[in-house]
Amino acid sequence: RHPHWLFPAVGRSHQQAHSALHPMNKSSVQGALRRVVGELGLRKRISIHTLRHSYATHLLEAGVNLRLIQEYLGHQSLRTTTLYLHLTSKGKEHAIDTIERLMQ
């Protein structure tokens, strides 16, 4: 695992991912994702940007503070960050559990 990049470029030398000198370029990542989506036969339109939305949503589900999510995504505005967050059944269940604990 690379300390800075989610998609490190291992290059032609096939160096270890943790020692890569550069991240993969966007078109390489997008192409790899497109191949995987095709191999899985998924019909839903999925892009690298979809992963960004998923990342934000999973952080929220895990209880990460909204301001930290904003910082991780590099957004100036919290309003922009909220566009990346999607309410899930897991998130709803967590909210209900929290409210029930507070009401006891």
PASE-196311 format. One record per residue: residue in one letter; z, x, y of N, C-alpha, C, O, CB in turn. Coordinates in steps of 0.001 Angstrom, whole numbers, plus 524288, in hexadecimal, padded with zeros to 5 digits. Each point is the difference from the previous one (the first is absolute). Glycine has a CB too. Layout:
// PASE-196311
{keke=A | nz=Z | nx=X | ny=Y | caz=Z | cax=X | cay=Y | cz=Z | cx=X | cy=Y | oz=Z | ox=X | oy=Y | cbz=Z | cbx=X | cby=Y}
...
END
This chain:
// PASE-196311
{keke=R | nz=80000 | nx=80349 | ny=7FB6E | caz=80000 | cax=7FCB7 | cay=80492 | cz=80000 | cx=8037A | cy=804D7 | oz=80302 | ox=803BC | oy=80060 | cbz=801BC | cbx=7F50B | cby=7FAC4}
{keke=H | nz=7F7DA | nx=805EF | ny=80887 | caz=7FF9F | cax=80316 | cay=804C8 | cz=8042E | cx=7FE2D | cy=803DE | oz=800FE | ox=7FB51 | oy=80070 | cbz=7F546 | cbx=8060B | cby=7FE23}
{keke=P | nz=80C33 | nx=8024D | ny=8043E | caz=80428 | cax=7FE7F | cay=803A9 | cz=7FE20 | cx=7FD06 | cy=804D3 | oz=8032B | ox=7FD88 | oy=802A5 | cbz=8018B | cbx=80A37 | cby=7FA44}
{keke=H | nz=7F62F | nx=7F86D | ny=80450 | caz=7FE22 | cax=7FD84 | cay=804CD | cz=7FBCD | cx=7FBE3 | cy=7FF2F | oz=7FFA0 | ox=7FC5B | oy=8031C | cbz=8028A | cbx=80BCE | cby=8014A}
{keke=W | nz=7FAAD | nx=7F84D | ny=7F78A | caz=7FB7A | cax=7FC89 | cay=7FF72 | cz=80056 | cx=7FCB3 | cy=7FB18 | oz=80199 | ox=801D4 | oy=7FBDA | cbz=7F90F | cbx=804A1 | cby=808FE}
{keke=L | nz=803CF | nx=7F4AB | ny=7FBBA | caz=7FFB2 | cax=7FC7E | cay=7FB87 | cz=7FB58 | cx=8016B | cy=7FC91 | oz=80043 | ox=7FF99 | oy=7FB37 | cbz=803FF | cbx=7F946 | cby=80A0A}
{keke=F | nz=7F774 | nx=808CD | ny=7FD3F | caz=7FB3C | cax=80172 | cay=7FD30 | cz=7FE73 | cx=80597 | cy=80163 | oz=7FC8B | ox=800C6 | oy=80341 | cbz=80080 | cbx=7F5CD | cby=7FCA8}
{keke=P | nz=80570 | nx=80D5C | ny=7FDAF | caz=7FE90 | cax=80569 | cay=80125 | cz=7FABC | cx=80166 | cy=7FD97 | oz=7FEAE | ox=7FE28 | oy=7FBC3 | cbz=80ACE | cbx=8042F | cby=804A7}
{keke=A | nz=7F388 | nx=800EA | ny=8024E | caz=7FAEA | cax=801C6 | cay=7FE04 | cz=800E1 | cx=804CA | cy=7FC98 | oz=801C3 | ox=8040E | oy=801E2 | cbz=7F97B | cbx=7F86D | cby=8061B}
{keke=V | nz=80387 | nx=8030B | ny=7F301 | caz=800C3 | cax=80479 | cay=7FC86 | cz=7FB4D | cx=8039D | cy=8000C | oz=8006C | ox=8047F | oy=7FE5C | cbz=8055A | cbx=7F60C | cby=7FC0B}
{keke=G | nz=7F5C1 | nx=80398 | ny=80770 | caz=7FB66 | cax=8034E | cay=8009F | cz=7FD85 | cx=801A7 | cy=7FAE2 | oz=801A0 | ox=7FE5A | oy=7FBC9 | cbz=80241 | cbx=804B9 | cby=80C5E}
{keke=R | nz=7F830 | nx=8002E | ny=7F84D | caz=7FD13 | cax=801C9 | cay=7FB61 | cz=8033D | cx=803A3 | cy=7FC98 | oz=7FF08 | ox=8007C | oy=7FB50 | cbz=7F8B8 | cbx=7FEA5 | cby=809C4}
{keke=S | nz=80C15 | nx=8036A | ny=7FD48 | caz=8033C | cax=803A3 | cay=7FCFB | cz=80400 | cx=7FD1F | cy=7FCA5 | oz=802AA | ox=80260 | oy=7FCC7 | cbz=7FC20 | cbx=8044F | cby=80A3B}
{keke=H | nz=8019D | nx=7F430 | ny=7F9C6 | caz=803AA | cax=7FCBA | cay=7FD10 | cz=80595 | cx=8020E | cy=80065 | oz=802EC | ox=80007 | oy=7FC2E | cbz=7F5DB | cbx=7FD9B | cby=7FDB3}
{keke=Q | nz=808A0 | nx=80412 | ny=80ACD | caz=80551 | cax=801D6 | cay=800D7 | cz=803CE | cx=7FB80 | cy=7FF23 | oz=7FE6B | ox=7FB76 | oy=7FFCD | cbz=7FE69 | cbx=80B5B | cby=8069E}
{keke=Q | nz=80801 | nx=7FA66 | ny=7F917 | caz=803FB | cax=7FC04 | cay=7FF41 | cz=80076 | cx=7FCA6 | cy=804EA | oz=7FF95 | ox=801FC | oy=8045C | cbz=80542 | cbx=803E2 | cby=7F55B}
{keke=A | nz=7FC06 | nx=7F513 | ny=80592 | caz=80045 | cax=7FC61 | cay=8046E | cz=8043A | cx=80195 | cy=803E7 | oz=7FF3C | ox=7FF7A | oy=804B8 | cbz=7FD90 | cbx=7F964 | cby=7F570}
{keke=H | nz=807A0 | nx=8090E | ny=803F2 | caz=8044F | cax=8014E | cay=8038D | cz=7FEC9 | cx=804AF | cy=80381 | oz=802AF | ox=800D4 | oy=803E8 | cbz=80370 | cbx=7FB97 | cby=7F578}
{keke=S | nz=7F5DF | nx=806AB | ny=80549 | caz=7FEB1 | cax=8048D | cay=8033C | cz=7FAD7 | cx=7FF59 | cy=802F7 | oz=7FDF7 | ox=803CA | oy=80227 | cbz=806EB | cbx=801B6 | cby=7F77C}
{keke=A | nz=7F902 | nx=7F5C8 | ny=8067D | caz=7FB10 | cax=7FF09 | cay=802C1 | cz=8008D | cx=80155 | cy=805C8 | oz=80420 | ox=7FF39 | oy=80259 | cbz=7F99A | cbx=7F9B1 | cby=7F735}
{keke=L | nz=7FE12 | nx=80917 | ny=808A9 | caz=80015 | cax=80195 | cay=8057F | cz=7FE4D | cx=7FBA0 | cy=803B0 | oz=80103 | ox=8003D | oy=804B2 | cbz=7FD33 | cbx=808D7 | cby=7F866}
{keke=H | nz=7FF31 | nx=7F2E8 | ny=800C4 | caz=7FDF5 | cax=7FBC3 | cay=8033B | cz=8008A | cx=7FAD3 | cy=7FD1D | oz=8003F | ox=7FFE7 | oy=7FB33 | cbz=7F972 | cbx=80648 | cby=8092C}
{keke=P | nz=8067E | nx=7F586 | ny=7FE8C | caz=7FFD6 | cax=7FADF | cay=7FD70 | cz=7FA5D | cx=7FEBC | cy=7FE71 | oz=7FC52 | ox=80241 | oy=8021F | cbz=80B91 | cbx=7FAAA | cby=8031B}
{keke=M | nz=7F777 | nx=7FF84 | ny=7F71A | caz=7FAB9 | cax=7FE29 | cay=7FEA4 | cz=7FDBB | cx=7FD47 | cy=804C3 | oz=802E4 | ox=7FDBD | oy=8031B | cbz=7FF78 | cbx=80133 | cby=7F344}
{keke=N | nz=7F87D | nx=80143 | ny=80A3E | caz=7FDB8 | cax=7FD2F | cay=80465 | cz=7FFA0 | cx=7FA34 | cy=7FE9F | oz=80020 | ox=7FE80 | oy=7FB6E | cbz=7FAC6 | cbx=8098C | cby=80760}
{keke=K | nz=804A5 | nx=7F4CB | ny=80135 | caz=8002D | cax=7FA53 | cay=7FF60 | cz=7FBD0 | cx=7FE00 | cy=7FC40 | oz=80117 | ox=7FC9A | oy=7FCC7 | cbz=80278 | cbx=802C5 | cby=80C3E}
{keke=S | nz=7F7B3 | nx=802AF | ny=7F75B | caz=7FBCB | cax=7FE07 | cay=7FCA5 | cz=800FC | cx=8014A | cy=7FA40 | oz=7FE86 | ox=7FCF4 | oy=7FC96 | cbz=7FB3A | cbx=8040B | cby=80AE2}
{keke=S | nz=808B1 | nx=80369 | ny=7F768 | caz=80142 | cax=8015E | cay=7FA91 | cz=8041C | cx=7FC56 | cy=7FDC6 | oz=7FF8E | ox=7FE35 | oy=7FB8F | cbz=7FE40 | cbx=80B20 | cby=80650}
{keke=V | nz=80628 | nx=7F596 | ny=80135 | caz=80420 | cax=7FC6F | cay=7FE45 | cz=7FDBF | cx=7FA8A | cy=7FF40 | oz=80108 | ox=7FD6F | oy=7FC11 | cbz=805CB | cbx=807EA | cby=808AC}
{keke=Q | nz=7F613 | nx=7F8E5 | ny=7FF15 | caz=7FD9F | cax=7FAD1 | cay=7FFB5 | cz=7FC74 | cx=7FF92 | cy=7FB31 | oz=8000A | ox=7FC02 | oy=7FD51 | cbz=80060 | cbx=80343 | cby=80C85}
{keke=G | nz=7FC89 | nx=804CC | ny=7F513 | caz=7FC93 | cax=80002 | cay=7FB6E | cz=8030B | cx=7FFCC | cy=7FAE6 | oz=7FE88 | ox=7FD2F | oy=7FC64 | cbz=7FAFA | cbx=807D0 | cby=808C6}
{keke=A | nz=80ABA | nx=7FDFF | ny=7FA8A | caz=80341 | cax=80000 | cay=7FB4A | cz=8026C | cx=7FA9E | cy=7FF25 | oz=80024 | ox=7FE0A | oy=7FB9D | cbz=801C3 | cbx=80B8B | cby=805A4}
{keke=L | nz=7FFFA | nx=7F414 | ny=802ED | caz=8024F | cax=7FAC9 | cay=7FF9A | cz=7FBDD | cx=7FC03 | cy=7FE5A | oz=80109 | ox=7FCA5 | oy=7FCB7 | cbz=8059B | cbx=805B9 | cby=80A2F}
{keke=R | nz=7F4BD | nx=7FDFE | ny=7FB5C | caz=7FBBB | cax=7FC66 | cay=7FEAE | cz=7FEA0 | cx=8005E | cy=7FA2F | oz=7FF0F | ox=7FC07 | oy=7FD75 | cbz=7FD70 | cbx=804CC | cby=80BBA}
{keke=R | nz=80366 | nx=80400 | ny=7F4BA | caz=7FED9 | cax=800B7 | cay=7FA6B | cz=8042F | cx=7FD78 | cy=7FC95 | oz=7FEC9 | ox=7FD57 | oy=7FC2F | cbz=7FC95 | cbx=80B09 | cby=805EC}
{keke=V | nz=8098A | nx=7F87B | ny=7FF4C | caz=8044D | cax=7FDC3 | cay=7FCF1 | cz=7FFD6 | cx=7FA0B | cy=80032 | oz=8009A | ox=7FD6B | oy=7FBFE | cbz=804E2 | cbx=80A8B | cby=805D8}
{keke=V | nz=7F9B5 | nx=7F5E0 | ny=802C7 | caz=7FFAA | cax=7FA52 | cay=8009A | cz=7FB8A | cx=7FDE0 | cy=7FCA3 | oz=8009A | ox=7FBF9 | oy=7FD71 | cbz=80309 | cbx=804A5 | cby=80BC2}
{keke=G | nz=7F7E8 | nx=80212 | ny=7F6CC | caz=7FB8F | cax=7FE66 | cay=7FCCA | cz=8012D | cx=80051 | cy=7FA33 | oz=7FEAE | ox=7FC72 | oy=7FD0A | cbz=7FB72 | cbx=80692 | cby=80A01}
{keke=E | nz=80861 | nx=80143 | ny=7F74F | caz=8015A | cax=800AF | cay=7FA7B | cz=803CB | cx=7FBD1 | cy=7FE20 | oz=7FFC5 | ox=7FE4D | oy=7FB82 | cbz=7FECB | cbx=80B47 | cby=8057A}
{keke=L | nz=804ED | nx=7F4C9 | ny=8027D | caz=803CD | cax=7FBF6 | cay=7FE99 | cz=7FDAE | cx=7FA84 | cy=8004D | oz=8025F | ox=7FC3C | oy=7FE30 | cbz=804B0 | cbx=8099A | cby=80510}
{keke=G | nz=7F453 | nx=7F9C0 | ny=7FF0A | caz=7FD77 | cax=7FAE7 | cay=80076 | cz=80299 | cx=7FC64 | cy=803E9 | oz=7FFA9 | ox=7FB3A | oy=7FF86 | cbz=7FD9F | cbx=805C8 | cby=7F75F}
{keke=L | nz=8054E | nx=8013E | ny=80CF5 | caz=802A3 | cax=7FCC7 | cay=803EE | cz=7FC03 | cx=7FDA4 | cy=803B4 | oz=7FC64 | ox=802A9 | oy=801BD | cbz=80BA6 | cbx=802F1 | cby=7FDA2}
{keke=R | nz=7F89C | nx=7F57B | ny=801CF | caz=7FC64 | cax=7FD46 | cay=8037E | cz=801D9 | cx=8002D | cy=805AF | oz=7FCE3 | ox=7FF86 | oy=803A1 | cbz=8009F | cbx=7FAA3 | cby=7F4F1}
{keke=K | nz=80794 | nx=80686 | ny=8081E | caz=80231 | cax=80008 | cay=80542 | cz=7FE2F | cx=804E1 | cy=802EE | oz=7FF9D | ox=8043A | oy=7FDBE | cbz=8083D | cbx=7F6A7 | cby=7FF20}
{keke=R | nz=7F710 | nx=8047E | ny=8081E | caz=7FE59 | cax=80471 | cay=8033A | cz=804C4 | cx=80370 | cy=80128 | oz=803B9 | ox=7FE49 | oy=80283 | cbz=7F4E1 | cbx=7FC5D | cby=8018B}
{keke=I | nz=80739 | nx=80A21 | ny=7FA1B | caz=80462 | cax=8039D | cay=800AA | cz=7FDF7 | cx=804FA | cy=80287 | oz=7FBFD | ox=80220 | oy=7FE69 | cbz=808C3 | cbx=7FA1E | cby=7F9B9}
{keke=S | nz=7FE13 | nx=80595 | ny=80BD6 | caz=7FE88 | cax=804D1 | cay=802B0 | cz=804DA | cx=80361 | cy=800B6 | oz=80458 | ox=7FE6B | oy=7FEAC | cbz=7F432 | cbx=7FD03 | cby=805FD}
{keke=I | nz=806AA | nx=80924 | ny=7FD68 | caz=80468 | cax=8036D | cay=80130 | cz=803AA | cx=7FD45 | cy=803D5 | oz=804C2 | ox=800A2 | oy=7FFBC | cbz=7F5AA | cbx=80764 | cby=7FEB4}
{keke=H | nz=80358 | nx=7F4FC | ny=80511 | caz=80334 | cax=7FD29 | cay=803CD | cz=8038D | cx=7FC0B | cy=7FD3A | oz=80452 | ox=7FEEF | oy=801D4 | cbz=7F49E | cbx=80236 | cby=804FD}
{keke=T | nz=80545 | nx=7FCB3 | ny=7F4D4 | caz=80337 | cax=7FC73 | cay=7FCDD | cz=804E9 | cx=802D0 | cy=7FE26 | oz=8043A | ox=7FDB5 | oy=7FFE0 | cbz=7F3BD | cbx=7FD5A | cby=7FD40}
{keke=L | nz=80778 | nx=809E9 | ny=8016E | caz=80485 | cax=8030A | cay=7FE41 | cz=803FF | cx=80098 | cy=80461 | oz=804B5 | ox=8000D | oy=7FF04 | cbz=7F590 | cbx=804C1 | cby=7FAA7}
{keke=R | nz=803E3 | nx=7FBA2 | ny=80B14 | caz=8037A | cax=80075 | cay=8048A | cz=8033F | cx=7FB03 | cy=800A2 | oz=804B1 | ox=80039 | oy=80108 | cbz=7F4DC | cbx=805DA | cby=80361}
{keke=H | nz=803E1 | nx=7F573 | ny=7FAF3 | caz=802C5 | cax=7FAFF | cay=80041 | cz=80402 | cx=7FF9F | cy=7FB91 | oz=8046A | ox=7FE47 | oy=800D4 | cbz=7F3AB | cbx=7FD7C | cby=80350}
{keke=S | nz=80657 | nx=805DA | ny=7F72E | caz=8038C | cax=7FFD4 | cay=7FB7D | cz=804B8 | cx=80384 | cy=800DC | oz=8046B | ox=7FE84 | oy=7FED0 | cbz=7F3FB | cbx=7FF99 | cby=7FB51}
{keke=Y | nz=806A7 | nx=80682 | ny=807EC | caz=80432 | cax=803B9 | cay=80122 | cz=80406 | cx=7FD8C | cy=803A8 | oz=804B1 | ox=80036 | oy=7FEF7 | cbz=7F50D | cbx=8074C | cby=7FFD1}
{keke=A | nz=8046C | nx=7F62E | ny=80577 | caz=80388 | cax=7FD90 | cay=803C9 | cz=80306 | cx=7FB86 | cy=7FD84 | oz=804B3 | ox=7FF77 | oy=800DD | cbz=7F537 | cbx=80308 | cby=80660}
{keke=T | nz=80371 | nx=7FA54 | ny=7F5B7 | caz=80283 | cax=7FB85 | cay=7FD7E | cz=8041F | cx=801C5 | cy=7FC18 | oz=80442 | ox=7FDC4 | oy=7FFD4 | cbz=7F38C | cbx=7FD0C | cby=80159}
{keke=H | nz=80704 | nx=80928 | ny=7FBAF | caz=803CD | cax=801EF | cay=7FC2C | cz=804B7 | cx=80281 | cy=802A7 | oz=80463 | ox=7FF86 | oy=7FE18 | cbz=7F44F | cbx=801EA | cby=7FB95}
{keke=L | nz=8066F | nx=80134 | ny=80AAA | caz=8046D | cax=80227 | cay=802ED | cz=80388 | cx=7FB9D | cy=801E8 | oz=804C7 | ox=80060 | oy=7FF9E | cbz=7F5C4 | cbx=80753 | cby=80325}
{keke=L | nz=8031F | nx=7F427 | ny=7FF4A | caz=80307 | cax=7FB87 | cay=801DE | cz=8030E | cx=7FD89 | cy=7FB84 | oz=8049C | ox=7FEC5 | oy=80099 | cbz=7F4BB | cbx=7FF9D | cby=80673}
{keke=E | nz=8041F | nx=800E2 | ny=7F479 | caz=8029F | cax=7FDC5 | cay=7FB6A | cz=8049C | cx=8035A | cy=7FE3E | oz=803E1 | ox=7FDFC | oy=7FDFF | cbz=7F3A2 | cbx=7FE0D | cby=7FF42}
{keke=A | nz=80807 | nx=80914 | ny=80383 | caz=80423 | cax=8039E | cay=7FE6B | cz=8046F | cx=80035 | cy=803F9 | oz=803DA | ox=802C6 | oy=7FF3B | cbz=7F57A | cbx=80277 | cby=7FC02}
{keke=G | nz=8061B | nx=7F7CE | ny=80908 | caz=80427 | cax=7FFC6 | cay=803E2 | cz=7FFAA | cx=8041C | cy=80440 | oz=803C7 | ox=800D0 | oy=802DE | cbz=8019F | cbx=7FB8E | cby=7F642}
{keke=V | nz=7F628 | nx=8063D | ny=80756 | caz=7FF5B | cax=803F8 | cay=80413 | cz=7FFB9 | cx=7FD4D | cy=80551 | oz=7FD59 | ox=7FC0A | oy=800A1 | cbz=7FDED | cbx=80A06 | cby=7F913}
{keke=N | nz=80774 | nx=7FC1A | ny=80A09 | caz=80038 | cax=7FDE6 | cay=8054B | cz=7FA8E | cx=7FFB8 | cy=80266 | oz=7FCCF | ox=80389 | oy=7FF59 | cbz=80C3B | cbx=80014 | cby=801AE}
{keke=L | nz=7F5F8 | nx=7F818 | ny=801C4 | caz=7FAE3 | cax=7FF1B | cay=80268 | cz=7FE66 | cx=8046D | cy=803B0 | oz=7FB6D | ox=8017B | oy=80029 | cbz=80638 | cbx=7F4F3 | cby=7FF1F}
{keke=R | nz=80208 | nx=80BA7 | ny=803A2 | caz=7FEC7 | cax=8044C | cay=8039F | cz=7FE4C | cx=804E9 | cy=7FD0B | oz=7FC9F | ox=802E7 | oy=801CF | cbz=809DA | cbx=7F96E | cby=8049C}
{keke=L | nz=7FBE4 | nx=80490 | ny=7F50A | caz=7FE60 | cax=80480 | cay=7FCD6 | cz=7FA83 | cx=7FF2E | cy=7FDDA | oz=7FCD9 | ox=803A1 | oy=7FFE7 | cbz=80C84 | cbx=7FE1F | cby=7FDBB}
{keke=I | nz=7F581 | nx=7F97D | ny=800A5 | caz=7FABB | cax=7FED8 | cay=7FE17 | cz=7FC14 | cx=800E3 | cy=80467 | oz=7FBD3 | ox=80239 | oy=7FF24 | cbz=807BA | cbx=7F72E | cby=7FA5E}
{keke=Q | nz=7FDCC | nx=804DD | ny=80B2C | caz=7FCA9 | cax=800D7 | cay=80496 | cz=7FEF8 | cx=805D6 | cy=800B7 | oz=7FB90 | ox=8019D | oy=800EC | cbz=80809 | cbx=7F639 | cby=8035C}
{keke=E | nz=8007A | nx=80B45 | ny=7FB4C | caz=7FF74 | cax=805AC | cay=800A9 | cz=7FCA5 | cx=8025B | cy=7FBA6 | oz=7FC98 | ox=8033B | oy=8010C | cbz=80C30 | cbx=7FD0D | cby=80363}
{keke=Y | nz=7F829 | nx=7FE1E | ny=7F6B5 | caz=7FD05 | cax=80210 | cay=7FB93 | cz=7FA33 | cx=7FECB | cy=80080 | oz=7FCB8 | ox=8032D | oy=7FE7F | cbz=80B2A | cbx=7FBCF | cby=7FBE6}
{keke=L | nz=7F6D5 | nx=7FC69 | ny=807BA | caz=7FA88 | cax=7FE80 | cay=8009C | cz=7FD9A | cx=80243 | cy=804F7 | oz=7FB42 | ox=7FFC0 | oy=800BF | cbz=806A5 | cbx=7F815 | cby=7FA56}
{keke=G | nz=80162 | nx=80A61 | ny=80851 | caz=7FE0C | cax=80269 | cay=804C8 | cz=7FE69 | cx=7FC1C | cy=80430 | oz=7FC90 | ox=80117 | oy=8032E | cbz=8007F | cbx=8062F | cby=7F761}
{keke=H | nz=80570 | nx=7F435 | ny=80571 | caz=7FEAC | cax=7FBF8 | cay=803D4 | cz=8033E | cx=80088 | cy=804F7 | oz=804A7 | ox=80132 | oy=7FFC8 | cbz=7F8E5 | cbx=7F8DC | cby=7F8E6}
{keke=Q | nz=7FFFE | nx=80510 | ny=80BC0 | caz=802C1 | cax=7FFDE | cay=80502 | cz=80315 | cx=7FAED | cy=80080 | oz=80466 | ox=7FFEC | oy=801F2 | cbz=7F4A2 | cbx=805BA | cby=80227}
{keke=S | nz=8048E | nx=7F623 | ny=7FA1B | caz=80235 | cax=7FACB | cay=800B7 | cz=80207 | cx=7FDC4 | cy=7FADA | oz=7FD72 | ox=8006E | oy=7FBF3 | cbz=7FC72 | cbx=7FE24 | cby=80B8C}
{keke=L | nz=80AB3 | nx=7FF11 | ny=7F8B7 | caz=80227 | cax=7FD5F | cay=7FB70 | cz=7FC94 | cx=7FB58 | cy=7FE81 | oz=7FFA5 | ox=7FE97 | oy=7FB6A | cbz=8096F | cbx=80447 | cby=80723}
{keke=R | nz=7F472 | nx=7FACB | ny=8014D | caz=7FC79 | cax=7FB93 | cay=7FEFE | cz=7FB87 | cx=801AE | cy=7FC58 | oz=7FE7F | ox=7FD11 | oy=7FC7F | cbz=803BA | cbx=7FF15 | cby=80C67}
{keke=T | nz=7FBB5 | nx=80880 | ny=7F7EE | caz=7FBDD | cax=801FD | cay=7FC8E | cz=80212 | cx=8009A | cy=7FA75 | oz=7FD58 | ox=7FE9F | oy=7FC3D | cbz=7FE74 | cbx=80611 | cby=80B55}
{keke=T | nz=808EB | nx=7FD5B | ny=7F7EF | caz=80258 | cax=800C3 | cay=7FAD9 | cz=8008F | cx=7FAD6 | cy=7FD1E | oz=7FF0A | ox=7FFBE | oy=7FB4C | cbz=805BC | cbx=80811 | cby=80815}
{keke=T | nz=7FCC1 | nx=7F41A | ny=7FF60 | caz=800C5 | cax=7FAF6 | cay=7FD64 | cz=7FAEB | cx=7FDDE | cy=7FDB4 | oz=80026 | ox=7FCDD | oy=7FC5C | cbz=80738 | cbx=80152 | cby=809C2}
{keke=L | nz=7F42E | nx=80373 | ny=7FBF1 | caz=7FAFD | cax=7FE4F | cay=7FDD0 | cz=7FF24 | cx=8023F | cy=7FA84 | oz=7FCF1 | ox=7FDE4 | oy=7FCF4 | cbz=7FF6C | cbx=80181 | cby=80C27}
{keke=Y | nz=80653 | nx=804D8 | ny=7F5AF | caz=7FF72 | cax=80295 | cay=7FAF2 | cz=803B5 | cx=7FDD3 | cy=7FBE0 | oz=7FF64 | ox=80119 | oy=7FB5C | cbz=7FDCF | cbx=806DC | cby=8095F}
{keke=L | nz=80695 | nx=7F504 | ny=7FCEE | caz=803FC | cax=7FE14 | cay=7FC67 | cz=7FE79 | cx=7FAB0 | cy=7FDDF | oz=7FE76 | ox=7FC82 | oy=802EC | cbz=80864 | cbx=8087F | cby=801EA}
{keke=H | nz=7F998 | nx=7FA6C | ny=7F60A | caz=7FE8F | cax=7FB1C | cay=7FD76 | cz=804B8 | cx=7FDE8 | cy=7FD0A | oz=80284 | ox=802DD | oy=7FD11 | cbz=7F407 | cbx=80001 | cby=80228}
{keke=L | nz=80AA3 | nx=7F82D | ny=8018D | caz=80464 | cax=7FD90 | cay=7FD5D | cz=7FEA1 | cx=7FF3A | cy=7FA42 | oz=7FBEE | ox=7FDC7 | oy=7FEBB | cbz=806E5 | cbx=7FDBA | cby=8099F}
{keke=T | nz=8008C | nx=80651 | ny=7F43C | caz=7FF1A | cax=7FF82 | cay=7FA62 | cz=8046F | cx=7FCE0 | cy=7FD96 | oz=80406 | ox=7FF23 | oy=8027D | cbz=7F714 | cbx=80971 | cby=7FD4C}
{keke=S | nz=8042A | nx=7F5BC | ny=7FB66 | caz=80427 | cax=7FD14 | cay=7FD5C | cz=804DB | cx=8036E | cy=7FF63 | oz=80464 | ox=7FE13 | oy=8005D | cbz=7F4DE | cbx=7FC84 | cby=7FAD6}
{keke=K | nz=805F9 | nx=80A70 | ny=803E3 | caz=8046E | cax=80399 | cay=7FF8F | cz=802FA | cx=8003A | cy=8052E | oz=804CF | ox=80009 | oy=8000F | cbz=7F653 | cbx=80548 | cby=7F929}
{keke=G | nz=80204 | nx=7FAD6 | ny=80B12 | caz=80275 | cax=80011 | cay=80528 | cz=802FD | cx=7FB00 | cy=80115 | oz=80442 | ox=80023 | oy=8023C | cbz=7F4AE | cbx=805B3 | cby=800E3}
{keke=K | nz=804DD | nx=7F5C4 | ny=7FB4F | caz=802A1 | cax=7FAF3 | cay=800B5 | cz=80502 | cx=7FFC7 | cy=7FCC8 | oz=8040F | ox=7FE42 | oy=801E7 | cbz=7F346 | cbx=7FD6D | cby=7FFC6}
{keke=E | nz=8085B | nx=80617 | ny=7F96E | caz=8049A | cax=80006 | cay=7FC97 | cz=8044C | cx=8036F | cy=80241 | oz=80497 | ox=7FE8F | oy=7FFE5 | cbz=7F5A6 | cbx=7FFE6 | cby=7F85A}
{keke=H | nz=80448 | nx=8060E | ny=809C7 | caz=803D4 | cax=80391 | cay=80259 | cz=802A1 | cx=7FD66 | cy=804AF | oz=804BF | ox=8006D | oy=800A9 | cbz=7F5FA | cbx=8075C | cby=7FC59}
{keke=A | nz=80241 | nx=7F58D | ny=80635 | caz=8022B | cax=7FD53 | cay=80495 | cz=803C7 | cx=7FBB7 | cy=7FE53 | oz=80438 | ox=7FF7C | oy=8023F | cbz=7F399 | cbx=8027A | cby=802D2}
{keke=I | nz=806B7 | nx=7FAF8 | ny=7F704 | caz=80366 | cax=7FBC9 | cay=7FE17 | cz=8050D | cx=80240 | cy=7FDD6 | oz=80435 | ox=7FDF3 | oy=8011C | cbz=7F3F1 | cbx=7FC89 | cby=7FCD4}
{keke=D | nz=80786 | nx=809AE | ny=7FF00 | caz=804AF | cax=80288 | cay=7FDDB | cz=8038F | cx=801F5 | cy=80457 | oz=804C2 | ox=7FF61 | oy=7FFB6 | cbz=7F628 | cbx=80337 | cby=7F85C}
{keke=T | nz=802D4 | nx=7FFBE | ny=80BE9 | caz=8030F | cax=80203 | cay=80469 | cz=802C5 | cx=7FB91 | cy=802CF | oz=804A2 | ox=8006A | oy=80139 | cbz=7F515 | cbx=80705 | cby=7FFD0}
{keke=I | nz=80380 | nx=7F458 | ny=7FFFF | caz=8024E | cax=7FB7C | cay=802B1 | cz=8045F | cx=7FDA6 | cy=7FCBC | oz=8041E | ox=7FEAA | oy=80217 | cbz=7F34F | cbx=7FF84 | cby=80256}
{keke=E | nz=807BD | nx=8014C | ny=7F67C | caz=8040B | cax=7FDD0 | cay=7FC92 | cz=804E3 | cx=80363 | cy=7FFFB | oz=8045B | ox=7FDF6 | oy=8000F | cbz=7F4AC | cbx=7FE12 | cby=7FA62}
{keke=R | nz=8064C | nx=80923 | ny=8057B | caz=8048A | cax=80386 | cay=8002D | cz=802F6 | cx=7FF65 | cy=8051E | oz=804CF | ox=80012 | oy=8000E | cbz=7F67F | cbx=80641 | cby=7FA22}
{keke=L | nz=801DC | nx=7F915 | ny=80A1A | caz=80282 | cax=7FF66 | cay=8051A | cz=802FA | cx=7FAD8 | cy=8006A | oz=803E9 | ox=7FFA9 | oy=802C7 | cbz=7F50A | cbx=805D5 | cby=80125}
{keke=M | nz=80534 | nx=7F687 | ny=7F955 | caz=80260 | cax=7FAD2 | cay=80054 | cz=804DE | cx=7FF7B | cy=7FC96 | oz=802E1 | ox=7FC2F | oy=80084 | cbz=7F44F | cbx=8003A | cby=8015B}
{keke=Q | nz=809C6 | nx=80750 | ny=7FAB2 | caz=80489 | cax=7FF9D | cay=7FC78 | cz=804FD | cx=8016B | cy=802B8 | oz=8042B | ox=7FFE2 | oy=7FD9B | cbz=7F622 | cbx=8022D | cby=7FAF3}
END
